[in-house]
Amino acid sequence: MAAKTSIFSLLTLTFMAILTHPVKPLDYPEELMNHNFFDDLQFQAPLSPASVFDPFSVLSPSSSPLAPALFVIGDSSVDCGNNNFLGTFARADRPPYGRDFDTHRPSGRFSNGRVPVDYLALRLGLPFVPSYLEQAGKIEDMIHGVNYASAGAGIIVSSGSDLVQHISFAQQIQQVTDTSQQLMISMGEETAVDLISNSIFYISIGTNDYIHYYLRNVSSVQSLHSPSSFSHLLSATLKQGIKNLYTANVRKVVVMGVAPMGCSPHYLWRYKSANGECIQDINAIIMEFNFAVRSMVEELSQEHPDAKIIFCDQFAGVMDVIQNHERHGYSCHAANQPLLSSESESTEEGQKCVYVGFSVASEACCGLGKYKGWIMCMSPEMACRNASTHIWWDQFHPTDAVNEILADNVWSGLHSSMCYPMNMKDMITD
């Protein structure tokens, strides 16, 4: 009851903040997202390590994994709990986050369940990767990989500063270097270099450089950079980070593009989309970034032919789900639970695994307002019953079901081709 009261107190504070800052239509691009609803909110103290999810309690590594380890760099798209240890608004450490996760409790993931790297870890025969701030620096905590991702992080340091604490891209690169040095001390240089060079490094970052920086016109950035020049600034910074990883003996890198944020519930609400149509001005800017990053990856591959660096177009993957939502999506739950009205046909003994498609393409499962894009997901009462029928979990993040589709595409292009010049499966077998 105390936890529930706390949640509703936070919701009340949010409404008070909103009421003191009346909403008005914003003109693109100068005023876009300058309006911040979170200035007056209070955040809870960081969690202690004892209260967070233990990845090794769910899955044990395969006796013969396809790669020795998976290392993750990024933002909330792949954060698995680092922000639980930070003083920040960007935390997913309370219900209903994690309700459909393996433990059925919040783990710090910005999803109702798993994020893409969880599914990819399984494909590789690895356990779920622990967050950097969660592990205690012991070799057994790092041997199968580390997740450095931090919600709110951007490629440039200033991105996401309105959310208070986060671990920037540059800081995450430094953490990789620190981990590499720890492995060398513990395992010996030759063994550590072999592990690092054969492991997969997955980078998913860039969204916050737009939603918390460029689109808000922080520091009048739009007067200094056109969308094209800003995207090249980001890709150049990203390139330098990957080159630093190369210096640290990293040889296999997956670089994710940014999803179509113009289709996210928040921007549908903010731009008053009439029938769920995506905001094309925003998507066009995101596409500029993805094009620049893909070109940068091609350049890096030419400069370092001994490395395998691939670009995976998350924009294309999510758009395929949105545009063809009726042919994507399954829902599984216990056989003793009644089917929802949108479900049909039962398979799997003891479970109902039914093809439902994504019946809700534009509205988030959890939130408030039109498209549930007005107020962020903060309590179980704000969430829909069955997230597997939704593409979006909250204002900005896809559901577990979409994350699985994206992971399948990164792994093998199962649903649509996303990765160039090869997918992850080819990367580790070629």
C-alpha positions as CSV (number, residue, x, y, z in Angstrom):
1,M,0.0,0.0,0.0
2,A,2.9,2.4,0.8
3,A,4.5,1.8,-2.6
4,K,1.1,2.4,-4.3
5,T,0.7,5.6,-2.3
6,S,4.1,6.7,-3.4
7,I,3.4,6.1,-7.0
8,F,0.2,8.2,-6.9
9,S,2.0,10.9,-5.0
10,L,4.5,11.1,-7.9
11,L,1.7,11.1,-10.4
12,T,0.0,14.0,-8.5
13,L,3.3,16.0,-8.6
14,T,3.5,15.4,-12.3
15,F,-0.1,16.8,-12.8
16,M,0.8,19.8,-10.7
17,A,3.9,20.5,-12.8
18,I,1.9,20.2,-16.0
19,L,-0.9,22.5,-14.7
20,T,1.6,25.2,-13.9
21,H,3.0,25.0,-17.4
22,P,0.0,25.1,-19.8
23,V,0.4,23.1,-23.0
24,K,0.4,25.0,-26.3
25,P,1.0,23.8,-29.8
26,L,4.7,24.0,-30.6
27,D,6.1,25.3,-33.9
28,Y,8.8,23.2,-35.6
29,P,11.6,23.4,-35.0
30,E,12.4,26.3,-32.7
31,E,10.0,25.6,-29.9
32,L,9.9,21.8,-30.2
33,M,10.2,20.3,-26.8
34,N,11.5,23.4,-25.1
35,H,8.6,22.8,-22.8
36,N,9.8,20.5,-19.9
37,F,7.3,18.9,-17.6
38,F,9.8,17.5,-15.2
39,D,11.5,20.6,-13.8
40,D,9.7,20.5,-10.5
41,L,9.6,16.7,-9.8
42,Q,11.6,14.9,-7.2
43,F,13.3,11.6,-7.9
44,Q,13.9,8.7,-5.5
45,A,17.3,7.7,-4.1
46,P,19.3,5.2,-6.2
47,L,18.8,1.6,-5.5
48,S,21.4,-0.6,-3.7
49,P,23.0,-3.5,-5.5
50,A,21.1,-6.0,-3.4
51,S,17.7,-4.8,-4.7
52,V,18.5,-5.2,-8.4
53,F,17.9,-8.0,-10.9
54,D,20.6,-10.7,-10.9
55,P,21.0,-11.8,-14.6
56,F,22.6,-15.1,-13.6
57,S,19.5,-16.1,-11.6
58,V,17.5,-16.5,-14.8
59,L,19.8,-18.0,-17.3
60,S,23.2,-19.8,-17.3
61,P,25.5,-19.6,-20.3
62,S,25.7,-22.3,-22.9
63,S,28.6,-24.7,-22.6
64,S,29.6,-23.6,-26.1
65,P,28.4,-20.0,-26.8
66,L,28.8,-18.6,-30.3
67,A,30.7,-15.6,-28.9
68,P,32.6,-15.4,-25.6
69,A,30.8,-12.2,-24.5
70,L,28.3,-9.5,-25.4
71,F,29.2,-5.9,-24.4
72,V,26.5,-3.2,-24.7
73,I,26.9,0.6,-25.1
74,G,23.8,2.8,-25.4
75,D,20.8,4.5,-24.0
76,S,17.4,3.5,-22.6
77,S,16.8,1.2,-25.6
78,V,19.2,-1.2,-24.1
79,D,19.8,0.0,-20.5
80,C,19.3,-3.0,-18.2
81,G,19.7,-1.3,-14.8
82,N,22.6,1.2,-14.7
83,N,20.3,4.1,-14.1
84,N,18.9,2.3,-11.0
85,F,22.1,3.5,-9.3
86,L,21.9,7.1,-10.5
87,G,19.9,10.2,-9.4
88,T,17.8,10.6,-12.5
89,F,14.3,10.9,-13.7
90,A,15.1,8.3,-16.4
91,R,14.6,5.1,-14.3
92,A,12.6,2.0,-15.0
93,D,12.8,0.5,-11.5
94,R,9.1,0.5,-10.6
95,P,6.0,-1.3,-11.9
96,P,4.6,-1.7,-14.4
97,Y,8.1,-1.8,-16.0
98,G,9.3,-5.4,-16.1
99,R,5.9,-6.9,-15.5
100,D,6.3,-9.4,-18.4
101,F,10.1,-9.9,-17.8
102,D,11.4,-13.3,-16.7
103,T,11.3,-12.3,-13.1
104,H,8.0,-10.3,-13.4
105,R,9.5,-7.4,-11.6
106,P,11.3,-4.2,-12.7
107,S,14.9,-4.7,-13.7
108,G,15.7,-1.2,-15.0
109,R,14.7,-2.1,-18.5
110,F,12.5,0.4,-20.3
111,S,10.1,-2.2,-21.4
112,N,7.3,-4.5,-20.2
113,G,9.8,-7.3,-20.7
114,R,13.1,-7.8,-22.4
115,V,15.2,-5.4,-24.5
116,P,16.8,-6.5,-27.8
117,V,20.2,-7.4,-26.3
118,D,18.5,-9.9,-24.0
119,Y,17.2,-11.9,-27.0
120,L,20.5,-11.6,-28.8
121,A,22.3,-12.9,-25.7
122,L,20.1,-16.0,-25.9
123,R,21.0,-16.4,-29.6
124,L,24.6,-16.3,-28.7
125,G,24.2,-18.8,-25.9
126,L,25.1,-16.3,-23.2
127,P,23.3,-15.2,-20.0
128,F,21.6,-11.8,-19.8
129,V,24.4,-9.2,-19.6
130,P,24.8,-7.5,-16.2
131,S,24.8,-3.7,-15.9
132,Y,28.2,-2.1,-15.3
133,L,27.2,-0.4,-12.1
134,E,25.6,-3.6,-10.8
135,Q,28.7,-5.9,-11.1
136,A,31.3,-5.7,-8.5
137,G,34.4,-5.8,-10.7
138,K,34.9,-9.5,-10.3
139,I,36.1,-11.5,-13.3
140,E,33.0,-13.8,-13.1
141,D,30.8,-10.8,-13.4
142,M,32.4,-9.6,-16.6
143,I,33.5,-12.8,-18.3
144,H,30.3,-13.0,-20.5
145,G,29.9,-9.3,-21.1
146,V,28.9,-6.0,-19.5
147,N,26.1,-3.6,-20.2
148,Y,27.2,0.0,-20.0
149,A,24.0,1.6,-21.4
150,S,22.4,4.4,-19.5
151,A,19.0,5.9,-20.1
152,G,19.3,9.6,-21.2
153,A,22.7,9.1,-22.6
154,G,23.6,10.6,-26.0
155,I,26.5,10.7,-28.3
156,I,27.4,14.2,-27.2
157,V,27.8,14.9,-23.5
158,S,25.1,17.5,-23.1
159,S,22.3,15.3,-24.4
160,G,19.9,14.2,-21.7
161,S,21.3,16.6,-19.1
162,D,17.7,17.7,-18.3
163,L,17.2,14.2,-16.9
164,V,20.0,14.8,-14.4
165,Q,22.5,12.0,-14.1
166,H,23.4,9.6,-16.9
167,I,26.5,7.9,-18.3
168,S,27.4,9.6,-21.6
169,F,28.8,7.8,-24.6
170,A,32.3,9.0,-23.9
171,Q,32.1,7.8,-20.3
172,Q,30.8,4.4,-21.5
173,I,33.8,4.1,-23.9
174,Q,36.1,4.8,-20.9
175,Q,34.3,2.1,-18.9
176,V,35.0,-0.4,-21.7
177,T,38.7,0.5,-21.5
178,D,38.6,0.1,-17.7
179,T,36.9,-3.3,-18.1
180,S,39.5,-4.4,-20.7
181,Q,42.3,-3.4,-18.2
182,Q,40.6,-5.4,-15.4
183,L,40.3,-8.4,-17.6
184,M,44.0,-8.2,-18.6
185,I,45.0,-8.0,-14.9
186,S,42.8,-11.0,-14.0
187,M,43.3,-13.2,-17.1
188,G,46.5,-12.1,-18.6
189,E,46.9,-9.9,-21.7
190,E,46.8,-12.6,-24.4
191,T,43.7,-14.2,-23.0
192,A,41.9,-10.9,-22.4
193,V,42.7,-9.6,-25.9
194,D,41.4,-12.9,-27.4
195,L,38.1,-12.5,-25.4
196,I,37.6,-8.9,-26.4
197,S,38.5,-9.3,-30.0
198,N,36.0,-12.2,-30.4
199,S,33.2,-10.7,-28.4
200,I,30.3,-8.7,-29.9
201,F,30.0,-5.0,-29.0
202,Y,26.5,-3.7,-29.6
203,I,26.0,0.1,-29.8
204,S,22.5,1.7,-29.6
205,I,22.6,5.4,-29.0
206,G,21.6,8.7,-30.7
207,T,17.9,9.1,-29.8
208,N,18.5,11.5,-26.9
209,D,20.7,13.7,-29.0
210,Y,17.5,14.5,-30.8
211,I,14.6,14.3,-28.3
212,H,16.6,15.9,-25.4
213,Y,18.9,18.2,-27.4
214,Y,18.5,19.1,-31.0
215,L,14.7,19.1,-31.2
216,R,14.5,21.1,-28.0
217,N,17.0,23.6,-29.6
218,V,19.2,23.4,-26.5
219,S,21.9,26.1,-26.6
220,S,20.4,27.3,-29.9
221,V,21.9,24.3,-31.6
222,Q,19.5,24.7,-34.5
223,S,21.1,28.0,-35.4
224,L,24.5,26.4,-35.4
225,H,23.7,23.2,-37.2
226,S,21.2,22.2,-39.9
227,P,19.8,18.6,-39.4
228,S,22.4,17.4,-41.9
229,S,25.4,19.0,-40.2
230,F,24.2,17.9,-36.8
231,S,23.9,14.3,-38.0
232,H,27.5,14.5,-39.4
233,L,28.7,15.9,-36.0
234,L,27.1,13.0,-34.2
235,S,28.4,10.4,-36.7
236,A,31.9,11.8,-36.5
237,T,31.8,11.6,-32.7
238,L,30.4,8.1,-32.9
239,K,33.2,7.2,-35.3
240,Q,35.9,8.4,-32.9
241,G,34.3,6.3,-30.1
242,I,34.4,3.2,-32.3
243,K,38.0,3.9,-33.2
244,N,38.8,4.1,-29.5
245,L,37.2,0.7,-29.1
246,Y,39.3,-0.6,-31.9
247,T,42.4,0.6,-30.1
248,A,41.1,-1.4,-27.1
249,N,41.2,-4.6,-29.3
250,V,37.5,-4.6,-30.2
251,R,36.9,-6.1,-33.6
252,K,33.2,-7.0,-33.9
253,V,30.8,-4.1,-33.6
254,V,27.0,-3.8,-34.3
255,V,25.9,-0.1,-34.7
256,M,22.2,0.5,-34.4
257,G,20.4,3.3,-36.1
258,V,17.7,5.4,-34.4
259,A,14.1,4.3,-34.5
260,P,11.4,6.5,-36.2
261,M,10.7,8.7,-33.2
262,G,8.3,10.7,-35.3
263,C,6.0,7.7,-34.9
264,S,6.4,7.5,-31.1
265,P,3.3,8.2,-29.0
266,H,4.9,11.3,-27.4
267,Y,5.3,13.1,-30.8
268,L,1.9,11.9,-32.0
269,W,0.4,13.6,-29.0
270,R,2.6,16.7,-29.1
271,Y,2.0,17.4,-32.8
272,K,-1.7,16.4,-32.5
273,S,-1.6,13.7,-35.1
274,A,-5.2,13.2,-36.2
275,N,-5.2,9.5,-36.8
276,G,-1.8,8.2,-35.7
277,E,0.1,9.4,-38.7
278,C,3.8,9.7,-38.1
279,I,5.4,13.2,-37.8
280,Q,7.4,13.3,-41.0
281,D,9.6,16.3,-40.2
282,I,11.0,14.4,-37.2
283,N,11.4,11.2,-39.1
284,A,13.3,13.0,-41.9
285,I,15.8,14.3,-39.4
286,I,16.3,10.8,-37.9
287,M,16.8,9.4,-41.4
288,E,19.5,12.0,-42.0
289,F,21.3,10.6,-38.9
290,N,20.9,7.0,-39.9
291,F,22.3,7.7,-43.4
292,A,25.3,9.5,-42.0
293,V,26.0,6.6,-39.5
294,R,25.7,4.0,-42.2
295,S,28.2,5.9,-44.4
296,M,30.5,6.2,-41.4
297,V,30.4,2.5,-40.7
298,E,31.3,1.8,-44.4
299,E,34.3,4.2,-44.0
300,L,35.4,2.5,-40.8
301,S,35.2,-0.9,-42.4
302,Q,37.5,0.2,-45.2
303,E,39.9,1.8,-42.7
304,H,40.0,-1.4,-40.6
305,P,39.5,-4.4,-42.8
306,D,40.4,-6.8,-40.0
307,A,37.3,-5.6,-38.1
308,K,33.7,-6.5,-38.7
309,I,31.5,-3.4,-38.2
310,I,27.9,-3.6,-39.3
311,F,25.1,-1.0,-39.3
312,C,21.5,-2.1,-38.5
313,D,18.7,0.2,-39.6
314,Q,16.4,0.2,-36.6
315,F,14.3,2.9,-38.4
316,A,13.5,0.4,-41.2
317,G,12.8,-2.4,-38.8
318,V,10.3,-0.5,-36.7
319,M,8.6,1.1,-39.7
320,D,8.1,-2.4,-41.1
321,V,6.3,-3.4,-37.9
322,I,4.2,-0.2,-38.0
323,Q,3.3,-0.4,-41.7
324,N,2.6,-4.2,-41.5
325,H,1.5,-4.4,-37.9
326,E,-1.4,-6.9,-38.7
327,R,1.1,-9.6,-39.8
328,H,3.4,-9.2,-36.8
329,G,3.0,-10.3,-33.2
330,Y,2.1,-13.2,-31.0
331,S,0.6,-13.4,-27.5
332,C,1.4,-16.2,-25.0
333,H,-0.1,-16.7,-21.6
334,A,-1.2,-19.4,-19.2
335,A,-3.9,-21.7,-20.6
336,N,-6.2,-21.1,-17.7
337,Q,-6.4,-17.4,-18.6
338,P,-9.2,-16.3,-20.9
339,L,-8.4,-15.2,-24.4
340,L,-8.7,-11.5,-25.2
341,S,-11.2,-10.4,-27.7
342,S,-8.5,-9.9,-30.3
343,E,-7.0,-13.3,-29.9
344,S,-7.8,-16.6,-31.7
345,E,-6.5,-20.1,-31.9
346,S,-4.6,-21.8,-29.1
347,T,-1.3,-23.7,-29.5
348,E,1.4,-25.0,-27.1
349,E,0.3,-27.4,-24.4
350,G,-0.2,-25.6,-21.1
351,Q,0.0,-22.2,-22.8
352,K,-2.1,-20.1,-25.2
353,C,0.3,-18.8,-27.9
354,V,-1.9,-17.1,-30.5
355,Y,-1.3,-14.9,-33.5
356,V,-2.8,-11.6,-32.8
357,G,-0.9,-9.1,-34.9
358,F,-0.3,-5.7,-33.3
359,S,-3.8,-4.4,-33.1
360,V,-2.7,-1.1,-31.6
361,A,-0.1,0.6,-33.7
362,S,0.0,4.2,-32.5
363,E,-1.1,4.2,-28.8
364,A,1.3,3.2,-26.0
365,C,0.4,0.5,-23.6
366,C,1.3,2.7,-20.6
367,G,0.9,6.4,-20.1
368,L,-1.8,9.1,-20.1
369,G,-3.3,11.4,-22.7
370,K,-4.0,10.9,-26.4
371,Y,-1.9,8.1,-27.7
372,K,-0.8,7.8,-24.0
373,G,2.0,10.1,-25.0
374,W,1.3,13.0,-22.7
375,I,2.5,11.7,-19.3
376,M,5.1,8.9,-18.9
377,C,4.3,5.5,-17.6
378,M,4.4,5.6,-13.8
379,S,1.9,3.2,-12.3
380,P,0.3,-0.2,-13.1
381,E,-3.1,1.5,-13.4
382,M,-1.8,3.5,-16.4
383,A,-1.0,0.3,-18.4
384,C,-3.0,-1.8,-20.8
385,R,-3.9,-5.4,-20.0
386,N,-1.9,-7.0,-22.8
387,A,1.2,-5.3,-24.0
388,S,1.8,-7.8,-26.8
389,T,-0.9,-6.3,-28.9
390,H,0.9,-2.9,-28.8
391,I,3.9,-1.7,-30.7
392,W,4.8,0.9,-28.1
393,W,5.1,0.3,-24.4
394,D,5.4,3.9,-23.3
395,Q,6.0,7.3,-24.8
396,F,9.3,6.4,-26.6
397,H,10.0,2.7,-26.1
398,P,8.7,-0.4,-28.0
399,T,7.2,-3.4,-26.3
400,D,9.0,-6.7,-25.5
401,A,7.2,-8.2,-28.6
402,V,8.7,-5.5,-30.9
403,N,12.1,-5.9,-29.2
404,E,12.1,-9.5,-30.1
405,I,11.3,-8.8,-33.7
406,L,14.2,-6.3,-33.9
407,A,16.5,-8.8,-32.3
408,D,15.5,-11.4,-34.8
409,N,16.2,-9.0,-37.6
410,V,19.6,-8.1,-36.2
411,W,20.5,-11.7,-35.8
412,S,19.3,-13.1,-39.2
413,G,17.0,-10.7,-40.9
414,L,14.1,-13.0,-40.0
415,H,11.3,-10.5,-40.5
416,S,13.0,-7.8,-42.6
417,S,16.6,-7.0,-43.6
418,M,18.0,-4.4,-41.3
419,C,21.8,-5.0,-41.2
420,Y,24.6,-4.1,-43.7
421,P,26.8,-5.6,-45.0
422,M,25.8,-8.6,-42.9
423,N,23.7,-9.6,-39.9
424,M,25.1,-10.7,-36.5
425,K,24.8,-14.4,-37.3
426,D,27.0,-14.0,-40.4
427,M,29.4,-11.8,-38.4
428,I,30.2,-14.6,-36.0
429,T,30.2,-17.4,-38.6
430,D,31.9,-15.8,-41.5
